[in-house]
Amino acid sequence: MVGVLFADQRLDSKSGSIIPAFALTDTTTAQFANQTYALFGQATYSISENLDLIGGLRLELNDRSMNRQHPGAPADINLRDTFEAALPRPESFIM
């Protein structure tokens, strides 16, 4: 068995507080993004009539970012991270 996966997640956020006595608003906006790419496979090897060895592998890449803006801050915050992994999946199955 072989498969692929792609996921694209995005979120826009706005948060803050209001101080009515001073007619002030304090608002922070942020944008989050996550893209996931994966390729995976699984195979079964029969060791005997009652024992199968099942193995699988998933190759995964995640690309994440966050941008945050706050009016009173000295600068915007822009973060980005990439995660790569080969994830094995060893199992045994007895019938």
Secondary structure, DSSP 8 states (H G I E B T S, - for coil): -EEEEEEEEEEEEEEEEEEGGGTEEEEEEEEEEEEEEEEEEEEEEEEETTEEEEEEEEEEEEEEEEEEE-TTSSS-EEEEEEEEEEEEEEEEEE-
